[in-house]
């Protein structure tokens, strides 16, 4: 009996020592005061996952599975949006949006019937999901009734509809497979093309209300490519083009990613991180941080601490890392091990 | 240990003396004295033709006919290979793409040859073993080790040799096979051989189909509910035609044709959307072969044309590729005496493809020339016979060099040097020692060079060196009432590959191949076999254990993905009169799915069984069988989130008519 008691004590001490030595755990916890990381996973492998970087620097990986009986999230976890006490997880190649409770990440519903969904925005009790649909054909903006989590309407937009933004009563849709930027009215569902730039993909808003769109330009393997990428700036109602800043292209590189601290824009070009003042009219000649990642795959800015998070996908067959940088100096502050191909960040 | 040391000493002595003796003419009397020992070598490595004779030191396996043709012409080659120790078949699901892995090298680093002509797809560098009908061949050999010197490009892991060898004594026989099984699978095969001592004709045809809608546990939903695979049915037919003409004065002419049409729907990974993918494989392979056998010379000329078409059709993506490959191969063998044989030759090929991802039409010229030599020395120290114990020696030494070149490159030459030493310890005991050292290469594929975007014309060929040592002991007890044979084998190998080509993402948003790393392969293979025969009972048992440590030198020696470190396979065969039972248990350890070895697929223990009854009603044979796969209904995966089927069965009948 005495021996068993000692064994129990040793087992408890051993368990405590293991958990205290490792700052990466799969234990469920309250996911507040930190940053969610969407890990896309490798295409066709269904190994995407959700991570959470706590403000104290600890990381919780595989938190979707940990809170849902080890269930797999799906294939190609593209993006996440928090609204109405829920998190909407857009799983691109599983053709679904998973609705989870933001407090415990437990699944509440699954929105199906989508085809290659990319991003979701919420407005007026409805969800708006951009869909790539199929290559070579137009994408769609699907309208979801968030009370029933069902598709209630659909609007055909441009090819490979990608990032979206709520602009007054409209949804701005960047169509990353052609030259169009659509503004879809949420009441009438009428659409207007407001742009003519090659492959617009990322959208962001600065403190003056202007809307910034990073267009990648055509890559070299597209007919007529490569063409230059750049930043198209619209006014706060997305009705007037304020300016167009050329970034450039080469036979192997086009710009990508976009984040803002309100006054500056951050983007990737040729593997480097670039920083641009919102009042600038030309792109910076030299990078802000040279090659901050092996494979620069995600970018986010957070005012708390004035930091940038960069997702490094490595070679896609290894766990990804997140680099935390000082947004003023560009200095590397920390590195976190997360899931495969971290492509985005959501502050909670 | 002492025995091993003695073997090494004798080995060196034999090498030295053997080289001298090979250079000299050997008198006829000596040759007559060594016939008995030569028989041992022939038993050890059944030498039928060509480069297979020049592989001394390398582990070679002849796939037993019982495995290869257990279900007549519809027998699956991948099923047969799966039972062989050291082979790991990477399958995307039942009936889906199935890739061979040998000693930690994947399908693009394993060379598959049909009658001596390489079949690996010029674009991908690999072959789908699910499209290889095992029942079409009566000779399948596996060179389980680096063998580029003998078999050319890409044989770093090994080579698979597929052949149909004619029997000029045959007059007429026909085999019909019909099989039904789980998931509405239906497999039909017909095979006919007819002719005389001058002409032989062989015609074979198979048709396979299955709904392939098997149950699996859906791990994307809480509680893992059982679901059924979708979009996974397949349909395939293949035909093979062989014509052999034995002409006067030692000439032989043959024609070989092989056509495959396979239509497979590609089931999505667990949790991924069904994008209704469908893949069509069409392969046309034709060959003419001319042989001339002289007293001391053999000459062989082969001309082959291969067309590989692959069409992929999915909701969001459609693709079609076609590669035409023409090959000409010349081989000349010179055997001045029983001790020495020399083989020289060359292979030249033109690969041509018009493919949208190559942008422009691509033509690539490839070629290689080689020289191989064998020295056989047997009963060299005849004085040993004066000792009380009866024993003798046989030594075979092989060496060779092959130089490959293409429109882009001249690779480093591949070389080989190896020994097989057989010591007959007693009338019923043999001890075998094999040592080999060789170098190998792999040229970049058409996709590596020309794919847009990413194709990299600056790639250089991979280059490997490999060494292996194996020891084998067999003992047999023969008396009229009972036969018993025990075989024990152990093998270790070590090697490295530099300039390993790997597709990696670039910072520009697409993937590109690079000579990015170096790979080290080290491993251990062992087996124990027992064969028993008593009256009407036959019992065969074999178990193998393989340790495969194939690691990325530039990545802290992490194990390569999807390579199990440990595998244990067993084969139990029990025959009584006309009834047989085969049991194939196998254990595969975890396989890493990420190159940093942080995630893996769990290990699994699989059990397959087959029982049958063979009825002989001369001149007919009728065989009935039932096969149970995954008897214990294990939930397992070969590729991450690609479920494999649970317990399933096939039942069939084979009918043979022999005249």
Boltz contact constraints between the chains, C-beta under 6 A:
constraints:
  - contact:
      token1: [A, 44]
      token2: [B, 269]
      max_distance: 6.0
  - contact:
      token1: [A, 45]
      token2: [B, 640]
      max_distance: 6.0
  - contact:
      token1: [A, 46]
      token2: [B, 269]
      max_distance: 6.0
  - contact:
      token1: [A, 46]
      token2: [B, 270]
      max_distance: 6.0
  - contact:
      token1: [A, 46]
      token2: [B, 271]
      max_distance: 6.0
  - contact:
      token1: [A, 46]
      token2: [B, 272]
      max_distance: 6.0
  - contact:
      token1: [A, 46]
      token2: [B, 641]
      max_distance: 6.0
  - contact:
      token1: [A, 68]
      token2: [B, 222]
      max_distance: 6.0
  - contact:
      token1: [A, 69]
      token2: [B, 222]
      max_distance: 6.0
  - contact:
      token1: [A, 71]
      token2: [B, 220]
      max_distance: 6.0
  - contact:
      token1: [A, 71]
      token2: [B, 222]
      max_distance: 6.0
  - contact:
      token1: [A, 72]
      token2: [B, 219]
      max_distance: 6.0
  - contact:
      token1: [A, 72]
      token2: [B, 220]
      max_distance: 6.0
  - contact:
      token1: [A, 72]
      token2: [B, 271]
      max_distance: 6.0
  - contact:
      token1: [A, 74]
      token2: [B, 220]
      max_distance: 6.0
  - contact:
      token1: [A, 74]
      token2: [B, 271]
      max_distance: 6.0
  - contact:
      token1: [A, 75]
      token2: [B, 271]
      max_distance: 6.0
  - contact:
      token1: [A, 75]
      token2: [B, 272]
      max_distance: 6.0
  - contact:
      token1: [A, 93]
      token2: [B, 272]
      max_distance: 6.0
  - contact:
      token1: [A, 93]
      token2: [B, 273]
      max_distance: 6.0
  - contact:
      token1: [A, 94]
      token2: [B, 271]
      max_distance: 6.0
  - contact:
      token1: [A, 94]
      token2: [B, 272]
      max_distance: 6.0
  - contact:
      token1: [A, 94]
      token2: [B, 273]
      max_distance: 6.0
  - contact:
      token1: [A, 95]
      token2: [B, 273]
      max_distance: 6.0
  - contact:
      token1: [A, 134]
      token2: [B, 315]
      max_distance: 6.0
  - contact:
      token1: [A, 134]
      token2: [B, 316]
      max_distance: 6.0
  - contact:
      token1: [A, 135]
      token2: [B, 316]
      max_distance: 6.0
  - contact:
      token1: [A, 135]
      token2: [B, 317]
      max_distance: 6.0
  - contact:
      token1: [A, 221]
      token2: [B, 452]
      max_distance: 6.0
  - contact:
      token1: [A, 221]
      token2: [B, 453]
      max_distance: 6.0
  - contact:
      token1: [A, 252]
      token2: [B, 508]
      max_distance: 6.0
  - contact:
      token1: [A, 253]
      token2: [B, 508]
      max_distance: 6.0
  - contact:
      token1: [A, 271]
      token2: [B, 507]
      max_distance: 6.0
  - contact:
      token1: [A, 295]
      token2: [B, 505]
      max_distance: 6.0
  - contact:
      token1: [A, 315]
      token2: [B, 504]
      max_distance: 6.0
  - contact:
      token1: [A, 316]
      token2: [B, 505]
      max_distance: 6.0
  - contact:
      token1: [A, 317]
      token2: [B, 594]
      max_distance: 6.0
  - contact:
      token1: [A, 317]
      token2: [B, 595]
      max_distance: 6.0
  - contact:
      token1: [A, 318]
      token2: [B, 594]
      max_distance: 6.0
  - contact:
      token1: [A, 318]
      token2: [B, 595]
      max_distance: 6.0
  - contact:
      token1: [A, 318]
      token2: [B, 596]
      max_distance: 6.0
  - contact:
      token1: [A, 319]
      token2: [B, 596]
      max_distance: 6.0
  - contact:
      token1: [A, 319]
      token2: [B, 598]
      max_distance: 6.0
